[in-house]
Amino acid sequence: NGSGMHCNMSLFNEEGNTFYDADSESGLSDTAYKFIAGLLHHAKAYTAICNPIINSYKRLVPGYEAPVYIAWSTQNRSPLIRIPASRGLSTRVELRSVDPSTNPYLALSTLLAAGLDGIASDIELPAPIDRNIYIMDAEDREANGIYDLPKNLAEAVEELKNNPLILDALGDHISRSFIEAKEIEIATYISQVTDWEINQYLRAY
C-alpha cells in the first residue's frame, strides 16, 4: 500500500476552531467547506510537491488504500479528502495523498495556500462522494465530477508549472529550482532500461 503521510488541517481564531459549526448538520462550517474546495481545486498542482519522487506514483494507483481521485467525503476513505468524525476543537480536514518523501515545509505551505484560496475566492465545493469510488467506472466518475490526480511525476510537474497560486506559495527561487531538479530527475529516469522491460520485451522483440 505504500507509506502515506496524511495531513490533518484546521484553522483557529480567537473564538476557536473555525471549521466547526455546532448548528450545521455535518458539524462543518462554511469556512471548512471553502477550505476543502480550495484543496480540491488545486490538487493536481500541489501533488508535485506532496508526492515529489518517481516512486511516489507507485502508491497512487487504483485499488489500493491511497487516493487517486479528487473528491471528498465525511463517510468513506476512498476520496482524496476525508473528514474525521471528531468535532468541536478537533474538527479537521484530512488530505490523504501526501507521502513521506515530501518536504513538510513546502507541503504545508502549498496546502494552506490552496485551502485559503478556497476561502478568499469563494470556490464552490462539489457534493461529497459517499460511495466507494474504486468500484465506480469512468463514466460514473465523470458524471459525478470526479477527476484523477496526476498519474506520474511528469504530469504533476506540468500541473504545478501552470498553477500561479501554488508557484507563488513556494516563491520564485524555490519553484524554479524545484521544477528544474524534477525535470532532470524525470529525464534521467525515462532513459533507464529496467529489469521489467528486459523480462517483458527482450525475447518478444
N, C-alpha and C positions, 0 to 999 in steps of 0.2 A: 504493500500500500504506500510505501514511501514515508518520509518523515515530514509532517506538517508543522507549521508554526502559526497556529490560528491566532489572529489578532483581535482582542476584545477592546472595544472603544465606547466611551461615554463622555458627555460634556457636562461640566458643572459650572454653576454660577453661585452667587451669594445665597440663593434660595434652595440650592441642592441640585440633584441630577435633572438636567433639562430634557432628558429622554423619557422621563416618567410622567405620566398623566393619570392620576387615580380615577379621573372621570371618564376616561375612554375605555371602550370595551376590551381593547387589547392591552391597556396599560401603557401604550406608547403615545408620546406627544407628537404634535405636528413637526417639531424640531427633529425628532428622531426619524420621522418619515422622510423629511427632506434630506437629512444626512445620508440615509440609506440610498435615496435616489441619486445623490451625487456619487456615492461609491459605485453604484451600478453603471452610471453614465460614463465614468472614466475608467472602468475596469480594464478594458483592453490595453490602455496606455500604461497604467501602473503595474501591469503584470510583468513588464520587462524589469522593473525594479524589485518587485516582490518575488519573482522567480527568475533569477538573473544568470543561470548557467544552463548549458545544453541539457544536462541531466535532469533539470527541474521538470522538463516536459515528459519524462518517462513516468512521472507521478500523475500529471494532469491528463489522464486518458479516461475514456468512458468505462464504467463497470467497476471501478474501484471506489474508495471512500473519498478521495479528493474531488473537489468540484471542477467541472469543466463548462458548466452552463451559467450564464449571467442571469440570476434570478434570486429571489429572497423568499423566506418563509418563517413563520413562527412555529411550525408544526412538523417539519421534517428536515433531514440532514443532507439531502442531495443538492440543494442550491448553493450558490456561491456565498450567500449571506444567510446566517441563521440567527434568530433572536432567542437567546436562552430564556428559560422560564422565569428566572428571578426578576422581581420588580422592586420598586422603591429605589433606594440608593444603589442597588445592584443592577438596575436596568442597563442593558448594554447591547451592542451590535457586535456580532462575531463574523469576521471575514475569514474564510476557511482555505483560501488558495495559497496563502503565503507559506514559504518553506524556509528552513534554517540557513540556506545559503545566502539569504538576503542580508544587506547591511541594514540593521534595525533603524538606524537614524534616517536613512533615506526612505525606507519603507514607511515609517510613521509620518514623515514629512509629506509624502505623496498621498497617503491615505487620508490624513487630516485635511489636506488641501482639497481633495476630491469631495469629502463629506461636507466641508464648509462651503464649497461652491454650490452644492445642492441646496443649502440653506440660503445663501446670498442670491443665487439665481432663480430660486423658487422652482427647481426642477421637479417635474411631475413624477411621482412614484408609480410604477406599474403595479398591477394587482399581485398579491402574493401567490406563489405556486405551492399548494398544499398537497401535491401528488408526487410520486416518485418520478423524477424527471428521466431517470435512466431507462424506464420502460416506455417512455413516450417516443414515437417515431418523429422523423424530421419534420413532417407536415404538421403534426400536433404541436411541436415546439415552436415552429414558425407562427402558427395561428395564435399562440399564447405569448408571442413577442419574446421568446427565449433565444438568445444568441450565444455562440461559443466564445470562450476565451481563446486567445491565440494558441495555435497547436504546437508552435516551436518558438525558439528564441528569436529567429529571424523575423517572424510575423510580429512578435511582441515589440521588437525594436522599431519596426516600421510604424506601429501604432503609437509608440512613445514619440517618435520624431514628428508626428502630425498632431500632437496634443499640446498646445501652448500653455495650458494651465499646469500640467504636470511638469513640463520643462521649466516653467517659472518657479515651481516649488523647489526644484533641485538647484536652481541657479545656473547661470550661463556656463561657468567653468566646469562644474560637476557634470552637467548634462552633456556638454560636448565631449568631455573626457570619457564618460561612461559609454556613450554611443560609439565612439572611436574604438574603445577597448573591446566592446561586444562585437563590432563588425569584424575586427581582426580575429576574435575567437571563433566566430561563425565561419569565416573563410578558411581558417586552419582546420576546423572540424570537417567541413564538407570535402576537403581534399584527401581525407584519410580513407583507406580501404579497411573495413572491419572483418573480423572472422566470420560474422554472419554473411556478409556479401560473398566471401570466398566459398563458404559452405553451400550457399544458396545458388550461386551462379557459375562457379568455375567449371564444373563438369557439364553444365547445361549449355554453355556458350563457348 
